[in-house]
Structure formats: C-alpha cells, structure tokens
Amino acid sequence: MAESGWLPGPQLRVTINGTVETILTTPDGVSLWTETFGEPGQPALLLVMGAMNQGIFWPDAFCQQLADAGHFVIRYDHRDTGRSSKVGRWPPYTLKALARDALAVLQGLGVARATVVGLSMGGFIGQWLAVQHPERVERLVLISTSADHRPYVAATLGLPARLLRLPPPEPGYLAYLQRLKRLPPKTPEAVFASVSEGWATTYAGPRPYPRAEVEAAIRLAYTRTHEPLAALNHGLAVAVSRHRLELVKRIGVPTLVIHGRHDPLFPLPHGAYLAQHIPDARLVVLDMGHAFMWSWDAEVRDAILGFVRGG
C-alpha cells in the first residue's frame, strides 16, 4: 500500500451523541465505516474486531470509558461486515488485505501511530501490523487470539491436526458447530437463536452469559447490513493465510497478551505461546472464555489502561 501518496477517498462524517461516524475509502476502493470516541489529539486506540463481527461488538460503554481516560478510540467495520463494503471476490482476500484496511482507517482519520487492540482474528491483524508497519503501532494488545489459526480451522473442518503445536478448540464448542451442521436454522428466529447460542458457547468461564446485551447487539447488527453472509469471507481469508508462529518473534513493540483461562476456541496455550515468543510481552490471564464483551469489560479495560500508561 503506497501510504505516502494515498489520500482517503470521499468521506461522510456524522456526529451522533458525541461520537463521530466516518465512511472512508481505501486505496483499493473499499468503503469502511468507522466510529470514534474522544478527541483526535489524544493517544489513539484502534480496536480491531474478530472474524465475521461488526465493530459495534466493542461495547459502547467500553469505548467511552477508554475515551474518558484520555484516548481517541476508533472502532470500525471490517470489509464484508456492517456498513462497510461487501467485496465477495474470488479467489478470497487474505489477512493482509484486512490488515491494510486497518492501516487505511488510521490514515483516513489522520492517526500517525496507535495502540492496536486486536480481538481473536483482530489479533492476527495486529500481529501483522506490528511486524510489517511498526512505525504505525505504538503498542499492541492481543486479546483471545493466537499465532496459529490452523488448529481451529482443521478442527472445525474435521481435518486431522496431529502435527500442529497448539491445541484445537474445546469439545463443547466443536459440538455446537456439529449441531449447527446437522440441524441448520431455517427461519429468522432460528438463525437468531443459533447465533446467540454460539456467543454463549464462546463465553465459558464462571460468569453468566450477558444475554440481553449480546442479543441487543445481534439485533442491531442485523439492521446494519443487507448481506450478513458476506462476513463468511473472513473464514476464507484466515484459512488461506499463513500462520504467524515465527512472525510473532519479530514483534518489537511493547505487547500485552490478555487471554481467558477457559477460552474454548483458542485454549490458554495459544495465549501462552504469544507471551513466550513475543519479546518482553506480558501475559494477563483472566477467568473468562473467548468473548469478554459486557462480562469482563472492567478487567480488560483496566488491563489496557494500565499497559498504555506503562504500568
């Protein structure tokens, strides 16, 4: 991506309840929806969501609290989700294209450097950015993520993964996927219930599934796209991309790894590998599962704020 000569395409900015929504255009013509909290002059936090999920799954209050603590907080919809462009190309794009979208968000909003906070697939993107564009990454926060997606991909496709170093998803999560394959939902109500069950399965750990908050976000997400199945392209993007087992050893920016003790998608050894192989990385283990939103907001927020303050 030729950042030095690229200027963002036509933009639409709307201020709503103190936040600013912006539609910007990437160098390859993809429109990306972004929303910012706080003042542009403050240290930036770029929140990068996981696969197939819209930026609104970073909770409003979580974003606002980070902004109130003195940060310019950015969340956005990946391509093929929410109010961003639906691409639908074949062969599929890769994680590199999604990472370049993240760079385009920073460029389009005039942010030179940011602390990149990546959740799940967003963590894959953060790892790539920290190695390929360290000048744009002040610090890196990796939440519920991994250096190797292959155990997840293999297990969910029913393929052998005996030679892979890190463990596959937990049986309970794989059982949910098997039920989904055997009895796919056929009505809008059944689809909604299935999506909610999937979120519940990712929570795990001792705290109750925050059903009301998650289901409200799911309903809102349905209103923000006319092509919800386009998000499945993220799975293809991950599957055709290389693992990062060696790449992460080259990360040179300060890094915090936050991982759940009960993560059913990427069991704890995935987070431990990151902390052990990223130079000087710190590991915070919380008693949560894979998803933290609305259930572990305070703990994750405090870990991020302590880290960016140098604590």
C-alpha positions as CSV (number, residue, x, y, z in Angstrom):
1,M,0.0,0.0,0.0
2,A,1.5,3.3,-1.1
3,E,0.7,5.2,2.1
4,S,2.9,8.2,1.4
5,G,0.9,9.3,-1.7
6,W,-2.5,8.0,-0.8
7,L,-5.3,10.2,0.4
8,P,-8.6,8.8,1.6
9,G,-11.5,8.9,-0.8
10,P,-14.8,10.8,-0.3
11,Q,-15.8,10.8,3.3
12,L,-19.1,11.2,5.1
13,R,-18.9,12.3,8.7
14,V,-21.8,12.4,11.1
15,T,-21.6,13.4,14.8
16,I,-24.0,11.4,17.0
17,N,-24.2,11.6,20.8
18,G,-20.6,12.8,21.0
19,T,-19.1,10.2,18.7
20,V,-18.1,10.7,15.0
21,E,-19.1,8.2,12.3
22,T,-17.0,8.4,9.2
23,I,-17.1,6.4,5.9
24,L,-13.7,6.4,4.2
25,T,-12.4,4.7,1.1
26,T,-9.3,2.5,1.0
27,P,-6.7,2.5,-1.8
28,D,-8.4,-0.5,-3.4
29,G,-11.8,1.1,-3.4
30,V,-13.4,-0.5,-0.3
31,S,-15.6,1.7,1.9
32,L,-15.1,1.3,5.6
33,W,-17.4,2.5,8.4
34,T,-15.6,3.9,11.4
35,E,-16.7,5.5,14.7
36,T,-14.5,7.5,17.0
37,F,-14.9,8.4,20.7
38,G,-12.9,11.2,22.4
39,E,-10.7,13.9,21.0
40,P,-8.4,13.3,17.9
41,G,-5.4,14.8,19.6
42,Q,-5.4,12.2,22.4
43,P,-3.3,8.9,22.2
44,A,-5.1,6.7,19.8
45,L,-6.5,3.2,20.4
46,L,-7.5,1.2,17.3
47,L,-10.0,-1.6,18.2
48,V,-9.8,-4.4,15.7
49,M,-12.8,-6.9,16.0
50,G,-12.7,-10.6,15.3
51,A,-13.9,-12.5,12.3
52,M,-17.4,-12.0,11.0
53,N,-18.3,-9.5,13.6
54,Q,-19.1,-5.8,13.3
55,G,-17.3,-3.0,15.1
56,I,-20.3,-2.4,17.3
57,F,-19.4,-5.6,19.2
58,W,-16.9,-3.4,21.0
59,P,-19.4,-2.2,23.6
60,D,-20.3,1.5,23.6
61,A,-19.6,1.9,27.3
62,F,-16.2,0.2,27.0
63,C,-15.2,2.5,24.2
64,Q,-16.5,5.6,26.0
65,Q,-14.7,4.7,29.2
66,L,-11.4,4.3,27.3
67,A,-12.1,7.7,25.7
68,D,-12.9,9.3,29.1
69,A,-9.5,8.0,30.3
70,G,-7.8,10.3,27.7
71,H,-7.8,8.3,24.5
72,F,-9.0,8.7,20.9
73,V,-10.8,5.4,20.4
74,I,-11.5,4.0,17.0
75,R,-13.8,1.1,16.1
76,Y,-14.7,0.1,12.6
77,D,-16.5,-2.5,10.5
78,H,-14.2,-4.9,8.6
79,R,-14.9,-5.2,4.8
80,D,-17.9,-7.6,4.3
81,T,-19.5,-6.6,7.6
82,G,-21.9,-3.9,8.8
83,R,-21.8,-0.7,6.9
84,S,-18.5,-1.3,5.1
85,S,-18.3,-2.6,1.6
86,K,-19.3,-6.1,0.6
87,V,-16.5,-7.4,-1.5
88,G,-17.4,-11.0,-2.4
89,R,-14.3,-11.6,-4.5
90,W,-12.9,-14.9,-5.7
91,P,-10.2,-16.0,-5.0
92,P,-10.7,-14.7,-1.5
93,Y,-8.7,-11.9,0.0
94,T,-6.2,-12.7,2.9
95,L,-5.5,-11.4,6.3
96,K,-3.1,-9.0,4.6
97,A,-6.0,-7.2,2.9
98,L,-7.8,-6.9,6.2
99,A,-4.6,-5.5,7.8
100,R,-4.3,-3.0,5.0
101,D,-7.8,-1.9,5.8
102,A,-6.8,-1.2,9.4
103,L,-3.9,0.9,8.1
104,A,-6.4,2.8,5.8
105,V,-8.5,3.6,8.8
106,L,-5.5,5.1,10.6
107,Q,-4.5,7.0,7.5
108,G,-8.0,8.2,6.7
109,L,-8.5,9.5,10.3
110,G,-5.1,11.2,10.3
111,V,-3.6,9.0,13.0
112,A,0.1,8.5,12.7
113,R,0.5,5.9,15.5
114,A,-1.9,3.9,17.6
115,T,-2.1,1.3,20.3
116,V,-3.7,-1.6,18.3
117,V,-6.1,-3.7,20.3
118,G,-6.9,-6.9,18.4
119,L,-9.5,-9.5,19.5
120,S,-9.3,-13.0,18.0
121,M,-8.9,-12.5,14.2
122,G,-8.2,-8.9,15.1
123,G,-5.2,-10.1,17.0
124,F,-3.9,-11.8,13.8
125,I,-4.2,-8.5,12.1
126,G,-2.4,-6.7,15.0
127,Q,0.5,-9.2,14.8
128,W,0.9,-8.5,11.1
129,L,0.8,-4.7,11.6
130,A,3.3,-4.8,14.4
131,V,5.9,-6.6,12.2
132,Q,5.2,-5.0,8.8
133,H,4.3,-1.5,9.9
134,P,5.9,-1.0,13.4
135,E,6.1,2.8,12.7
136,R,2.2,2.8,13.0
137,V,1.9,0.7,16.1
138,E,2.7,2.4,19.4
139,R,1.8,-0.7,21.5
140,L,0.0,-3.9,20.8
141,V,-2.8,-5.6,22.9
142,L,-3.7,-9.1,21.9
143,I,-7.0,-10.5,23.3
144,S,-8.2,-14.1,23.0
145,T,-6.0,-14.7,20.0
146,S,-3.3,-16.9,18.6
147,A,-0.2,-17.1,16.4
148,D,-1.6,-20.1,14.6
149,H,-5.2,-20.4,13.4
150,R,-4.6,-23.8,11.8
151,P,-5.8,-25.9,14.9
152,Y,-9.1,-24.0,14.8
153,V,-9.5,-24.3,11.0
154,A,-8.6,-28.0,11.0
155,A,-10.9,-28.9,13.9
156,T,-13.9,-27.0,12.5
157,L,-13.5,-28.7,9.1
158,G,-13.0,-32.1,10.7
159,L,-9.4,-32.4,9.4
160,P,-6.5,-34.0,11.4
161,A,-4.2,-31.7,13.3
162,R,-1.8,-34.1,14.9
163,L,1.3,-32.3,13.8
164,L,0.2,-28.9,14.9
165,R,1.9,-27.4,18.0
166,L,-1.1,-25.7,19.6
167,P,-4.4,-27.3,20.8
168,P,-7.7,-27.3,18.9
169,P,-10.9,-25.8,20.2
170,E,-12.6,-27.4,23.2
171,P,-15.1,-30.3,22.6
172,G,-18.1,-28.2,23.8
173,Y,-17.5,-25.6,21.1
174,L,-17.0,-28.2,18.4
175,A,-20.2,-29.9,19.5
176,Y,-22.1,-26.6,18.9
177,L,-20.7,-26.5,15.4
178,Q,-21.7,-30.1,14.7
179,R,-25.2,-29.4,15.9
180,L,-25.3,-26.4,13.6
181,K,-24.3,-28.6,10.6
182,R,-26.8,-31.4,11.4
183,L,-29.7,-29.0,12.1
184,P,-29.1,-25.7,10.3
185,P,-31.5,-23.0,11.2
186,K,-34.2,-22.4,8.6
187,T,-36.2,-19.4,9.9
188,P,-35.0,-15.9,11.0
189,E,-35.9,-16.8,14.6
190,A,-33.9,-20.0,14.5
191,V,-30.9,-18.2,13.0
192,F,-31.1,-15.6,15.8
193,A,-31.3,-18.3,18.4
194,S,-28.3,-20.1,16.9
195,V,-26.2,-17.0,16.7
196,S,-27.0,-16.3,20.4
197,E,-26.1,-19.9,21.3
198,G,-22.8,-19.5,19.5
199,W,-22.0,-16.4,21.5
200,A,-22.9,-18.1,24.7
201,T,-20.6,-21.0,23.9
202,T,-17.7,-18.7,23.4
203,Y,-18.1,-17.0,26.8
204,A,-17.4,-20.1,29.0
205,G,-15.9,-19.4,32.5
206,P,-17.8,-18.7,35.7
207,R,-19.7,-15.5,34.8
208,P,-23.2,-15.7,33.3
209,Y,-23.6,-15.1,29.6
210,P,-24.7,-11.4,29.2
211,R,-27.6,-12.5,27.0
212,A,-29.5,-9.2,27.0
213,E,-26.5,-7.1,25.9
214,V,-25.3,-9.6,23.3
215,E,-28.7,-10.2,21.8
216,A,-29.3,-6.4,21.6
217,A,-26.0,-6.1,19.6
218,I,-27.0,-9.0,17.3
219,R,-30.3,-7.3,16.6
220,L,-28.6,-4.1,15.8
221,A,-26.1,-5.9,13.6
222,Y,-28.9,-7.3,11.5
223,T,-30.2,-3.8,10.8
224,R,-26.7,-2.6,9.6
225,T,-26.2,-5.0,6.7
226,H,-28.2,-6.4,3.8
227,E,-25.7,-9.2,3.2
228,P,-24.9,-10.9,6.5
229,L,-23.4,-14.0,4.8
230,A,-20.7,-11.8,3.2
231,A,-18.9,-12.0,6.6
232,L,-18.2,-15.7,5.9
233,N,-15.4,-14.4,3.6
234,H,-13.4,-13.8,6.8
235,G,-13.2,-17.5,7.4
236,L,-11.7,-17.9,3.9
237,A,-9.3,-15.1,4.5
238,V,-8.0,-16.8,7.6
239,A,-7.9,-20.3,6.0
240,V,-5.8,-19.2,3.1
241,S,-3.3,-17.1,5.2
242,R,-0.1,-18.3,6.7
243,H,0.3,-18.9,10.4
244,R,2.4,-16.5,12.5
245,L,4.4,-18.8,14.8
246,E,7.7,-17.4,13.6
247,L,6.4,-13.9,12.6
248,V,5.5,-13.0,16.2
249,K,9.1,-13.5,17.3
250,R,9.8,-10.4,15.2
251,I,7.4,-8.1,17.1
252,G,9.4,-5.3,18.5
253,V,6.7,-3.1,20.1
254,P,5.6,-3.4,23.7
255,T,2.9,-6.1,23.8
256,L,0.2,-7.2,26.3
257,V,-1.5,-10.5,25.9
258,I,-4.9,-10.9,27.6
259,H,-6.3,-14.5,27.5
260,G,-9.1,-16.4,29.1
261,R,-8.3,-19.4,31.3
262,H,-11.5,-21.1,29.8
263,D,-11.1,-20.0,26.2
264,P,-12.9,-22.7,24.1
265,L,-11.7,-21.5,20.7
266,F,-8.0,-20.8,21.5
267,P,-7.2,-22.7,24.7
268,L,-4.8,-21.0,27.1
269,P,-1.6,-22.4,25.4
270,H,-2.3,-20.1,22.5
271,G,-2.0,-17.0,24.6
272,A,1.0,-18.5,26.5
273,Y,2.8,-19.1,23.2
274,L,2.3,-15.4,22.2
275,A,3.6,-14.2,25.6
276,Q,6.6,-16.6,25.5
277,H,7.7,-15.8,21.9
278,I,7.0,-12.1,21.6
279,P,10.0,-10.3,23.1
280,D,9.2,-8.9,26.6
281,A,5.5,-9.5,26.2
282,R,3.3,-9.5,29.3
283,L,0.5,-12.1,29.9
284,V,-2.7,-11.4,31.8
285,V,-4.8,-14.4,32.4
286,L,-8.5,-13.7,33.3
287,D,-11.0,-16.3,34.4
288,M,-13.0,-15.8,31.2
289,G,-13.7,-17.6,28.0
290,H,-13.1,-16.3,24.5
291,A,-15.5,-13.4,24.4
292,F,-15.1,-10.8,27.1
293,M,-17.6,-8.1,26.0
294,W,-20.2,-6.9,28.5
295,S,-19.0,-9.5,31.0
296,W,-15.3,-8.7,31.6
297,D,-15.3,-5.1,30.3
298,A,-13.9,-3.6,33.5
299,E,-11.0,-6.1,33.8
300,V,-10.0,-5.8,30.2
301,R,-10.3,-2.0,30.2
302,D,-8.2,-1.7,33.3
303,A,-5.5,-4.0,31.9
304,I,-5.3,-2.0,28.7
305,L,-5.2,1.4,30.5
306,G,-2.5,0.1,32.9
307,F,-0.5,-1.1,30.0
308,V,-0.6,2.0,27.9
309,R,0.3,4.1,30.9
310,G,3.4,2.0,31.3
311,G,2.2,0.2,34.4
